[in-house]
Amino acid sequence: MNQIADTKTDGGILILAAATPVEKAVDPNDLGHGLLASSVLSFLHSDTPKTANQLKQYVEVALPNLAKHYHQSQTPMTYLLGHDFYFKVGSLTTSG
């Protein structure tokens, strides 16, 4: 089945945790944020379809690979409950 065709517009929850309970989440100084945030931002800037399941799969691969770059080990915990769903990605603007 086509994964995109099965995607709903509602009814799902995506939970992402940076590391397992027995690991420490890596927060390198040069990134300005942790590896989970870096992985999510990388996904948002990619051409990958913006579905919860695609983000889940991306983080599960990208975060451990990024941790290896810093000579660390980190395993994200990811859960998708209910239906896969699309989400909109917009740009943030500030007024002033």
PyMOL CGO cylinders between C-alpha atoms (Angstrom):
from pymol import cmd
from pymol.cgo import CYLINDER

trace = [
    CYLINDER, 0.00, 0.00, 0.00, 1.10, 3.53, -0.67, 0.3, 1, 1, 1, 1, 1, 1,
    CYLINDER, 1.10, 3.53, -0.67, 2.02, 5.10, 2.65, 0.3, 1, 1, 1, 1, 1, 1,
    CYLINDER, 2.02, 5.10, 2.65, 0.99, 8.58, 1.56, 0.3, 1, 1, 1, 1, 1, 1,
    CYLINDER, 0.99, 8.58, 1.56, -2.41, 7.37, 0.34, 0.3, 1, 1, 1, 1, 1, 1,
    CYLINDER, -2.41, 7.37, 0.34, -3.05, 5.86, 3.79, 0.3, 1, 1, 1, 1, 1, 1,
    CYLINDER, -3.05, 5.86, 3.79, -2.22, 9.08, 5.62, 0.3, 1, 1, 1, 1, 1, 1,
    CYLINDER, -2.22, 9.08, 5.62, -5.10, 10.73, 7.45, 0.3, 1, 1, 1, 1, 1, 1,
    CYLINDER, -5.10, 10.73, 7.45, -5.60, 14.37, 8.26, 0.3, 1, 1, 1, 1, 1, 1,
    CYLINDER, -5.60, 14.37, 8.26, -6.34, 13.70, 11.93, 0.3, 1, 1, 1, 1, 1, 1,
    CYLINDER, -6.34, 13.70, 11.93, -6.27, 11.05, 14.60, 0.3, 1, 1, 1, 1, 1, 1,
    CYLINDER, -6.27, 11.05, 14.60, -2.60, 10.58, 15.41, 0.3, 1, 1, 1, 1, 1, 1,
    CYLINDER, -2.60, 10.58, 15.41, -0.09, 11.49, 18.09, 0.3, 1, 1, 1, 1, 1, 1,
    CYLINDER, -0.09, 11.49, 18.09, 3.67, 11.54, 17.57, 0.3, 1, 1, 1, 1, 1, 1,
    CYLINDER, 3.67, 11.54, 17.57, 5.95, 11.40, 20.60, 0.3, 1, 1, 1, 1, 1, 1,
    CYLINDER, 5.95, 11.40, 20.60, 9.70, 11.96, 20.23, 0.3, 1, 1, 1, 1, 1, 1,
    CYLINDER, 9.70, 11.96, 20.23, 12.16, 11.65, 23.10, 0.3, 1, 1, 1, 1, 1, 1,
    CYLINDER, 12.16, 11.65, 23.10, 15.82, 12.52, 22.62, 0.3, 1, 1, 1, 1, 1, 1,
    CYLINDER, 15.82, 12.52, 22.62, 17.22, 9.43, 24.35, 0.3, 1, 1, 1, 1, 1, 1,
    CYLINDER, 17.22, 9.43, 24.35, 16.32, 6.28, 26.25, 0.3, 1, 1, 1, 1, 1, 1,
    CYLINDER, 16.32, 6.28, 26.25, 15.92, 6.55, 30.04, 0.3, 1, 1, 1, 1, 1, 1,
    CYLINDER, 15.92, 6.55, 30.04, 19.43, 5.15, 30.57, 0.3, 1, 1, 1, 1, 1, 1,
    CYLINDER, 19.43, 5.15, 30.57, 21.17, 7.49, 28.11, 0.3, 1, 1, 1, 1, 1, 1,
    CYLINDER, 21.17, 7.49, 28.11, 22.22, 11.09, 28.34, 0.3, 1, 1, 1, 1, 1, 1,
    CYLINDER, 22.22, 11.09, 28.34, 21.00, 13.38, 25.56, 0.3, 1, 1, 1, 1, 1, 1,
    CYLINDER, 21.00, 13.38, 25.56, 23.96, 14.92, 23.72, 0.3, 1, 1, 1, 1, 1, 1,
    CYLINDER, 23.96, 14.92, 23.72, 23.97, 18.73, 23.50, 0.3, 1, 1, 1, 1, 1, 1,
    CYLINDER, 23.97, 18.73, 23.50, 27.04, 19.82, 21.51, 0.3, 1, 1, 1, 1, 1, 1,
    CYLINDER, 27.04, 19.82, 21.51, 28.12, 23.43, 21.90, 0.3, 1, 1, 1, 1, 1, 1,
    CYLINDER, 28.12, 23.43, 21.90, 28.55, 23.99, 18.16, 0.3, 1, 1, 1, 1, 1, 1,
    CYLINDER, 28.55, 23.99, 18.16, 24.90, 23.19, 17.36, 0.3, 1, 1, 1, 1, 1, 1,
    CYLINDER, 24.90, 23.19, 17.36, 23.29, 25.50, 19.90, 0.3, 1, 1, 1, 1, 1, 1,
    CYLINDER, 23.29, 25.50, 19.90, 20.72, 22.78, 20.70, 0.3, 1, 1, 1, 1, 1, 1,
    CYLINDER, 20.72, 22.78, 20.70, 20.50, 19.03, 21.18, 0.3, 1, 1, 1, 1, 1, 1,
    CYLINDER, 20.50, 19.03, 21.18, 20.65, 16.26, 18.62, 0.3, 1, 1, 1, 1, 1, 1,
    CYLINDER, 20.65, 16.26, 18.62, 16.89, 15.72, 18.60, 0.3, 1, 1, 1, 1, 1, 1,
    CYLINDER, 16.89, 15.72, 18.60, 16.24, 19.35, 17.67, 0.3, 1, 1, 1, 1, 1, 1,
    CYLINDER, 16.24, 19.35, 17.67, 18.97, 19.18, 15.04, 0.3, 1, 1, 1, 1, 1, 1,
    CYLINDER, 18.97, 19.18, 15.04, 17.46, 16.03, 13.52, 0.3, 1, 1, 1, 1, 1, 1,
    CYLINDER, 17.46, 16.03, 13.52, 13.96, 17.52, 13.44, 0.3, 1, 1, 1, 1, 1, 1,
    CYLINDER, 13.96, 17.52, 13.44, 15.22, 20.75, 11.87, 0.3, 1, 1, 1, 1, 1, 1,
    CYLINDER, 15.22, 20.75, 11.87, 17.14, 18.78, 9.26, 0.3, 1, 1, 1, 1, 1, 1,
    CYLINDER, 17.14, 18.78, 9.26, 13.97, 16.83, 8.42, 0.3, 1, 1, 1, 1, 1, 1,
    CYLINDER, 13.97, 16.83, 8.42, 11.92, 20.02, 8.12, 0.3, 1, 1, 1, 1, 1, 1,
    CYLINDER, 11.92, 20.02, 8.12, 14.42, 21.42, 5.62, 0.3, 1, 1, 1, 1, 1, 1,
    CYLINDER, 14.42, 21.42, 5.62, 14.45, 18.20, 3.55, 0.3, 1, 1, 1, 1, 1, 1,
    CYLINDER, 14.45, 18.20, 3.55, 12.27, 17.30, 0.58, 0.3, 1, 1, 1, 1, 1, 1,
    CYLINDER, 12.27, 17.30, 0.58, 10.78, 14.37, 2.49, 0.3, 1, 1, 1, 1, 1, 1,
    CYLINDER, 10.78, 14.37, 2.49, 6.95, 14.32, 2.72, 0.3, 1, 1, 1, 1, 1, 1,
    CYLINDER, 6.95, 14.32, 2.72, 5.98, 15.99, 5.97, 0.3, 1, 1, 1, 1, 1, 1,
    CYLINDER, 5.98, 15.99, 5.97, 4.13, 13.19, 7.74, 0.3, 1, 1, 1, 1, 1, 1,
    CYLINDER, 4.13, 13.19, 7.74, 4.49, 12.06, 11.31, 0.3, 1, 1, 1, 1, 1, 1,
    CYLINDER, 4.49, 12.06, 11.31, 5.72, 8.63, 10.27, 0.3, 1, 1, 1, 1, 1, 1,
    CYLINDER, 5.72, 8.63, 10.27, 8.33, 10.09, 7.92, 0.3, 1, 1, 1, 1, 1, 1,
    CYLINDER, 8.33, 10.09, 7.92, 9.62, 12.33, 10.75, 0.3, 1, 1, 1, 1, 1, 1,
    CYLINDER, 9.62, 12.33, 10.75, 9.69, 9.34, 13.12, 0.3, 1, 1, 1, 1, 1, 1,
    CYLINDER, 9.69, 9.34, 13.12, 11.68, 7.24, 10.65, 0.3, 1, 1, 1, 1, 1, 1,
    CYLINDER, 11.68, 7.24, 10.65, 14.04, 10.12, 9.85, 0.3, 1, 1, 1, 1, 1, 1,
    CYLINDER, 14.04, 10.12, 9.85, 14.83, 10.81, 13.52, 0.3, 1, 1, 1, 1, 1, 1,
    CYLINDER, 14.83, 10.81, 13.52, 15.39, 7.10, 14.22, 0.3, 1, 1, 1, 1, 1, 1,
    CYLINDER, 15.39, 7.10, 14.22, 18.21, 7.07, 11.64, 0.3, 1, 1, 1, 1, 1, 1,
    CYLINDER, 18.21, 7.07, 11.64, 19.56, 10.63, 11.67, 0.3, 1, 1, 1, 1, 1, 1,
    CYLINDER, 19.56, 10.63, 11.67, 19.92, 11.13, 15.43, 0.3, 1, 1, 1, 1, 1, 1,
    CYLINDER, 19.92, 11.13, 15.43, 22.11, 8.06, 16.12, 0.3, 1, 1, 1, 1, 1, 1,
    CYLINDER, 22.11, 8.06, 16.12, 24.24, 8.92, 13.07, 0.3, 1, 1, 1, 1, 1, 1,
    CYLINDER, 24.24, 8.92, 13.07, 24.67, 12.48, 14.29, 0.3, 1, 1, 1, 1, 1, 1,
    CYLINDER, 24.67, 12.48, 14.29, 25.62, 11.17, 17.75, 0.3, 1, 1, 1, 1, 1, 1,
    CYLINDER, 25.62, 11.17, 17.75, 28.36, 9.05, 16.16, 0.3, 1, 1, 1, 1, 1, 1,
    CYLINDER, 28.36, 9.05, 16.16, 29.75, 12.23, 14.60, 0.3, 1, 1, 1, 1, 1, 1,
    CYLINDER, 29.75, 12.23, 14.60, 30.29, 13.48, 18.17, 0.3, 1, 1, 1, 1, 1, 1,
    CYLINDER, 30.29, 13.48, 18.17, 31.71, 10.09, 19.29, 0.3, 1, 1, 1, 1, 1, 1,
    CYLINDER, 31.71, 10.09, 19.29, 28.61, 9.47, 21.40, 0.3, 1, 1, 1, 1, 1, 1,
    CYLINDER, 28.61, 9.47, 21.40, 25.79, 6.96, 21.45, 0.3, 1, 1, 1, 1, 1, 1,
    CYLINDER, 25.79, 6.96, 21.45, 22.21, 8.16, 21.60, 0.3, 1, 1, 1, 1, 1, 1,
    CYLINDER, 22.21, 8.16, 21.60, 19.01, 6.32, 20.71, 0.3, 1, 1, 1, 1, 1, 1,
    CYLINDER, 19.01, 6.32, 20.71, 15.77, 8.27, 20.31, 0.3, 1, 1, 1, 1, 1, 1,
    CYLINDER, 15.77, 8.27, 20.31, 12.51, 6.88, 21.61, 0.3, 1, 1, 1, 1, 1, 1,
    CYLINDER, 12.51, 6.88, 21.61, 9.71, 7.40, 19.10, 0.3, 1, 1, 1, 1, 1, 1,
    CYLINDER, 9.71, 7.40, 19.10, 6.04, 6.46, 19.17, 0.3, 1, 1, 1, 1, 1, 1,
    CYLINDER, 6.04, 6.46, 19.17, 3.32, 7.06, 16.62, 0.3, 1, 1, 1, 1, 1, 1,
    CYLINDER, 3.32, 7.06, 16.62, -0.10, 6.36, 18.06, 0.3, 1, 1, 1, 1, 1, 1,
    CYLINDER, -0.10, 6.36, 18.06, -3.16, 6.22, 15.84, 0.3, 1, 1, 1, 1, 1, 1,
    CYLINDER, -3.16, 6.22, 15.84, -3.07, 7.21, 12.18, 0.3, 1, 1, 1, 1, 1, 1,
    CYLINDER, -3.07, 7.21, 12.18, -0.13, 8.76, 10.38, 0.3, 1, 1, 1, 1, 1, 1,
    CYLINDER, -0.13, 8.76, 10.38, -0.83, 12.40, 9.59, 0.3, 1, 1, 1, 1, 1, 1,
    CYLINDER, -0.83, 12.40, 9.59, 0.47, 15.32, 7.57, 0.3, 1, 1, 1, 1, 1, 1,
    CYLINDER, 0.47, 15.32, 7.57, 1.61, 18.51, 9.20, 0.3, 1, 1, 1, 1, 1, 1,
    CYLINDER, 1.61, 18.51, 9.20, 2.18, 21.93, 7.75, 0.3, 1, 1, 1, 1, 1, 1,
    CYLINDER, 2.18, 21.93, 7.75, 5.56, 23.56, 7.91, 0.3, 1, 1, 1, 1, 1, 1,
    CYLINDER, 5.56, 23.56, 7.91, 5.57, 27.32, 7.74, 0.3, 1, 1, 1, 1, 1, 1,
    CYLINDER, 5.57, 27.32, 7.74, 8.12, 29.99, 8.37, 0.3, 1, 1, 1, 1, 1, 1,
    CYLINDER, 8.12, 29.99, 8.37, 8.32, 31.92, 11.58, 0.3, 1, 1, 1, 1, 1, 1,
    CYLINDER, 8.32, 31.92, 11.58, 8.29, 35.66, 11.32, 0.3, 1, 1, 1, 1, 1, 1,
    CYLINDER, 8.29, 35.66, 11.32, 8.70, 38.30, 13.96, 0.3, 1, 1, 1, 1, 1, 1,
    CYLINDER, 8.70, 38.30, 13.96, 6.96, 41.62, 13.99, 0.3, 1, 1, 1, 1, 1, 1,
    CYLINDER, 6.96, 41.62, 13.99, 8.63, 44.74, 14.99, 0.3, 1, 1, 1, 1, 1, 1,
]
cmd.load_cgo(trace, "trace")
